[in-house]
Amino acid sequence: MSKTVRLGAGMAFWGDSVRPAITMVERGEIDYLCCDHLAELTMSILSKQLDRSPEYGYTRDILDLLRGALAACAEKGVKVITNAGGANPRACAAKIAELARELGLPGVRIAVVTGDDLRPQIDDLMAGGVTFANMDTGAELATVRSRLTHAAAYTGCEGIVEALEGGADIVVCGRVTDIALYLGPLRYEFGWRADDWERLGMATAVAHAIECGGQATGGLLAGGWWETPGLEELGYPIAEVADDGTAVITKTPGTGGRVDVASVSEQMVYEILDPGEYLTADVTADFTGIRLEEAGPDRVRITGATGRPAPATLKVNMGYRNGFIGEVTFTYTWPHAMAKARRGIEFLEKRLARAGFTADDTHVEFIGRTSMWNGRVRVPDDPDLPEVVVRYAARCADRTEAGKIFTESVPLYNNGPAGVGGIGTRPPLKELFAIWPCLVPREHVTQSVEMVEA
C-alpha cells in the first residue's frame, strides 16, 4: 500500500480561531499541523512589537493553540510546523518550550528556522549591487531606507526539512512562504529532491488549496454559500497527499462546512495571478492542468499540476513608517440625511483649511453607500434615507496634523446641520506602515536551524 501523508491546515492568519486546529488534532488523524500566521501587515506589527521589547515580535496565538493541542500532538505523534515566529522566532520557541514544561511535556523538541531577516545585510547588499527597487513603482530603496521597520525574505522549505531530519516535533519559522509549511513535511516524508519540480509543483497546488483554512471548506464561498452547513463550527481542510504529490482534500470529521469542487475551486484561483507561473521560493508551479474530482462526501481529488525550476530571486517584504492616519466618524439622521452629511463634510474641510491642515491623501466615505465602491458608483441622494454614517480620514506626515481632524470636527455638534451624532471621544491616532515589495537574488539568503529542548 502506497504511503499517504495527512497535512492539516491549522491556522490561516494571526487572530484566526484556534479551535479548528485543536479539533483537527483530536479528530483528524493528521500527521502534521501546518499553521500560517503571517501576512504583510502582520510582519509590520510584529516588528513594531519587537522594537518595544526583545521578548515580543511573534504571534502569541500559537501559545493558545498549543495549550489546547500540544498534549494530544505528543500522544498522537502530530508534528507542528508554524511561521508564528514572525520577527522573533527564537523568542517564540522559548515561550513554546516554557509552555511544554508547564504542561508536563519536557521531551518536546523544538527547532527554530531563521535566515529570512535581511536587515543586518541591507547596506552591504546594496553596496554589492542589489538595488531592492520597488516592484510596483521602480523607486529606489534610499527614499525610505531610514524609515524601514523590517525586511523579510520569503524563504522556502529547506530549513523545515533540515529541522525534521534533526528530530524536531515543532518547527518555528520566521517569514517562510505559506507553501513551504506544507512542502517541508512532504519533502521530508517522501524524500523528494529539492529539484523534483514536477512533484513540488503538484504539491504546491495542494498546499495552495488548503493554506487559507476555512476558505477551502465553505468559508467565503460565493456560489451557494446559503447551503453551507455549520459555518459557526467550520472544519478546516486536510490534504491526504500521495508520493506523486496528488492528494484528496477533506476536512476534520464531524465539523461544519463543505468540501466539494465549488469550495476548492474558489480557493484555487485565490491570489495566484498567473496560473501558469505561480512563483514560490521552492518551485514555479503550473496550475493550468489541474483537475478537481468529487471522491466522496467532503472529499475532492486534485491532480494535474506540475512545476518548473524555482525563480532566481526571492521576494522581500519590507515595511516602513509612513506617517499617521487621523479620522472621524459621525452620523446624520432623517430628514435629508444625505444632504446633511455632505454639508457636514464641507464644514469639516473648510475648518481644516482655516487651521492650515496638510495631508498626503484624504478619503471620504458614506458608510453603507460608498464605503466599498468609493467614487465608482453614484452616491444615492434619497431624502427618505433614515441615516447616513460619514467617515473622513487622512494620511498625514505627523501626529499634529492628524490630530486636527478630530479637533475641527467636534464643533459639528452644535455648529453644523441638525441631527448629528456619533462623533464620540478623541480616537487614538494610528501610525501607518507601508509595504515595500522587492527582490533579492536567492544566493544571498541562507536559512539556519537551531534545536531547542523543552
N, C-alpha and C positions, 0 to 999 in steps of 0.2 A: 504494500500500500504506500503510495507516494506521501511525502511529508507535506503537512499544511501548518502554516504559522498564522495564529489569530492575533491580529492587531486591533486594539480598541482605541477609538478617539475619545480621550478623556476630557479635554478642555479645548475650547475654540478661541478663547480670548481671556485677558485678565478681567476678572469680575464675573465670568461665566459661573453658573451654578456648579458646585462640586458634587451635588447629589447624583447626577447621572454617572459620574466616574466611579463613585463608591458603589453604586448599584451594579455597575458593569463588572467590577472586581468580584462582587459577591455572587453574581448570577451568570456572567457572560462566558466563563471558561476561556478567558483570554490568556495569551502568553505574555503580551506586552501592553502596557497602558501608556499611550503616547499623548503628551499634554502640551498643547501650544498656548502660550500666554502672551505672546508679543505682537505688537503692531508698531507702526512708525511713531505714532503719538505716545504709545506706552514707553518706548525707549527714551523719549524726551522727559517724561515724567520720572522714570526711574533714575535717569542721570541727574535730574534736579534733586531727588531724594539723596542720592549718593554724595552730592556736594554738601548736603547738610550733615551727613553722618556716615562714617565708613561701615556702619552696621546695616545700612539700608541699600537700596538700589536693585532689589529683586522683588518679584511679585509674591506677596506674602500669602496669597490664597493657596499656594502649594502646600502650606502647613495645615490649613483647614482640610484640604483634600486628604493628605496623608494621615492626619489624625483619625480620620474615619476609615481609611483604606489600608494603611500600612500593615496592620496585623494580618488582615486577610491576604495581602500580597505575599507576606512572608510565609504564610501557611500554604498558599496555593502555588508559590513559585512564580508569581507575576512580577516581571521587571518593569520599572518605571523609567521612561525617557521623557525629559522635560526641558524646555528652554526658559523655565521660570527664573533662572539665574540672571537674566536680563543684563544689567550693567554691573552686577556684582555676584557672579556665580559662586565664588568662594564663600562669601557670607551666607548665601542661600544654603550651600552644602553644610556649613557649620550648624545652621539652625535645624536642618533636617536631621543631622547626627544627634543633636541635643534632643529633638523630639523622639527619635528612635530609642535613646536611652531612657527617656521618660516613660515610654510605652513598654519597656522591658524587652527591647529587641536590639541588644548590643552587637549582634553579629551582622547587621546590615552593612554592606559595603557600598560606599558612595563614590562615584567618580565625578570629577569636575573637568569640563572641556572648555578651554579658553583659546584665545588667538584671534577673536573677532574684533577686539578693541584696537583701533588703529591710532588713537590719539597720540600715543608716545612717538609714533613713526611719521606723522603727517609732514612735518617740516623737512625731515631727511628725504622722504619720498618725493616731495615737491622739488627739492634741490636736485634729485636724481632724474627729474623729468616727468613725474606723474602729475598731471595737471589738476585732477579732481574737478574738471569743468562740470558745471551743472548740466545734467542730461536734458533738461527741459528748455533751458534758456541759452546755454553755452557760456554763461558768465563764469568768470574766474573765481576760485575759492577765496582769493585775497580780499574780495569785497565783504566777506562775512567771517573771515578767519578768527578775528578777535572775539567774536560772539559765539563760537562753537560750544556746544554742550556735550556732544558725543559724536563718535564716528565709528559705526559698527558695520563690519563687512558681513554680508550674508554668506556664511560658511556652509560647507557640505557635511556629509555623514562620516568622514573618515575618523574623526575623533570619537564618535559614538561607537564605531566598530572596534576601535582600539580599547575603549573602556569596557565593552562587553567581553572582549578577549581577555581582559585583565580580571574578569570575575565580578564586575560591578552588578549590584542589584538595582541601584538607582543611578541614572546618569543625568547630571545637572549641567546644562549648557547655557551659554550666552546667546548671541544672535545667530544661531544656525537657522537655516531655512525651515519652514513648516514641513516641507517634503522630507528633509534629512531626518526628522524624528522617526519617520517610518522606514526610509531606505536603510538606515543604520542597522536596525534589528534584522532586516531581510538579508542584507549582505553578510551579516554575522551568521545567521542561521543556515543559509543556503551556500555559503562560501563563494558568493559571486565576486568576480574580479571588479576592480574599480573602473575598468573599461568595458564591461559587459553591457554595452549600450542598449541592446535590444531588451534585455530583462529589466535594466534600470529604467528605461523609457516606459515599459509596460507598468512597472511598479509605481512609477511616478503618477501615472493616470489613476491607479488605485488609491495612492496616498491623497491625491487631489480630491478624489470622490468622497473621502471621509474627513479630511483635515478640518473642515468647518463645523464639526459636530452635528448639531441638530438640523443644519440645512440639508443634510442628505437623508434625514428621516422624517421629513414633512414640515419642518420649521421653515418659515418664509416661503412656503410653496405658493406659487401664483395660480397654478391651474388646479382647481378642485380642493383648495385649502379648507373649504367648509366641510369637506368629507373626511378630513384627517382627525382620527380619534385621539383623545387623551393628550392634547398639547401641553396641559399642565404637568404631566408626568412623562414628558418626551424622552424616549430612549435614544441613546447615542449610538453611532454606527460602529460596526465591527467588520473587518475585512479578513476573510479566510483565504490566505494567499498561498498559491502553489509555487513550485520551484521555477516555473517559467514566467512568474510574475503576474499571471492572470489570477483572478480572485472572484469570490462571491461576497457581495456586500449584504450584510444583515444588520440586526440591532440586538440590544440586550433583551432577552426573553421577558415577557410579562410587563412590558413598558408601553407607553403611548407612542403615537406617531405611525409612520408607514415607510416601508422601503419598497419602491417599485420603480419602473422605468422613468416615470414622471419625476419623482423626487430626486433620483440620481442624475437624470439628465440636466435638471436645472442647476445642480451643483457643478456638473462637469463644465458648463460654459461660464462659470463664475470666475472673473478676474484672470482670464487666460490670454487675452489679446489675440495672438496668432496661434490657432490650434495646431498648425503645422510646425511651429517652432516655439514651444513653451520652454523658456530658459530657466534652468535651475543651476545651483552650484555644482551638482553632480552629473547632470546629463541634459542634453537638449531633447526634449520629448516631442513626439509627433502623435497628436490625438486624432488625426483626420480619419483613421481607420477603425476607430472604437466601435464596438458592438455591445449593446446592452440587451440582455435577455432575461425575462422572468424565469426564475429557477425554483419557484415555490412561494408560499406565503412569506412576505417580508424578506425575499431573497432575490437578488439581481446579480447575474453573472456578467463580468466585464472582461472583454478580450479586445485584441486588435490594435492596441497602441504599440509604438516602437520608439527607438531612440537613436540619437547620433552623438558624436563627441561633445563633451561639456564646453561651454564658452571659454574663451581665453581670458576673459575678465570676470571679476566678481562685482556685483552691485554693492555699493556702500551707502548706508543710510546715515547721513549726518543731520544733526539738528543744531539750530542756532536761535538765540534770543532775538525776537523780532517785535519788540515794543509791548504795548498793553492794549487791552480791549476795555473800553468804557461802554456801558449800555444802560438803558432804562426801558421799562415796560409799563404801559398804562392802558386802561380800558375806558371806552366811551359807550354809553348806553343809548337806547332809543329815547326820543325820536332823532332822526338824522344822524345816526351813529357814525356812518362813514364820512359824512361831511365834517363832523366834529373832529374825527380822527385826523383828517387831512389838515384841518386848521390847527390842531394840536402840534403836528409835526412842523408846520410853518412857524408857529410860535416858538418852538424849541430852536429851530435853525436860526431864526433872527436873533434870539437871545445869545446863542453861541457865537454868532458873528460879532455881536457887540462886545463879547468877552474876549475877543481875539483868539478864538479857538482854532487850532490847526490839527489836521488829521491826514494820515496817509490814504485812508479809504473810509467810506461811510456806507451804511446799509440800513434801509428802512423796509420793514415788512409788516403786513397786516395779517396777523396770525389767523388761520382759517380761511384766508382769502388769497394771499400771495406768499406765504412763508416757504412753500416748496417751489413755486413756479417763478418767483421774483417778477421780473418785468416781461416774461414771455407770454403772459396772458393779460387780458384787460381786467383791471380791478373793478369788481362789481360796485355799483353805487345804488344799493337798494334802500329806499327811505324807510322800509319796514324792518330792516335788519335789527334784531334786538340788541346786539352788542358787537363791538369790534375791539380786538386786542392789538395794540401797536407796539412794535419793538424798534427802537433806534439804537444802533451800535456803531462804533467807530474804532479803527485801529490807529493808535497814537504812538508817538515816539517815546513818551514818558508818562509817568503816573499823573503828573499835574494836569496835563491836557486831558487825559482820560477821565479824571475826576470831575472836570467841568460839566460833563454830560448830565450827571445826576443833579448837580447843584443848580443848573439852569432849567431843569425840568420840574423842580419842586413847585415853583410859582403857578404851574398849571392848576394846582388845587383850587386857587381862588381868582386867578387872573385870566384863565382861558375859558373855552366853552363849558357850559354846564354839563354835569353828568359824568365827570371823570372819577376814576378810582384806580386802585391797584399800584400806585407808584411806590408805596411802602417805604422802608428804611434804606439807607445807603447800601448798595450791594458791594461786596468786595471786588476790587479791581483784579482782572485776570491777566497774568503775564502771558504773552503769546510766544509760542515756539513754532518755528517754520522748519520745513524739511528741505535738505539739500541732497538730491539724488545724484550719484556719480559712480564712476567705475574705477577699479584698480586692477592691474594685471595680477592674475591669481598667484603667480610665483612670489609675490610679496606678502602673502598671508599664509601662516603656518599655525595649525592647531596644536595644542598641548593638552595632555591628560594627566591629572593628579588623582591619586586614590586617597580616600578618607575613610577611616574606620570609625563606625559609630561607637 
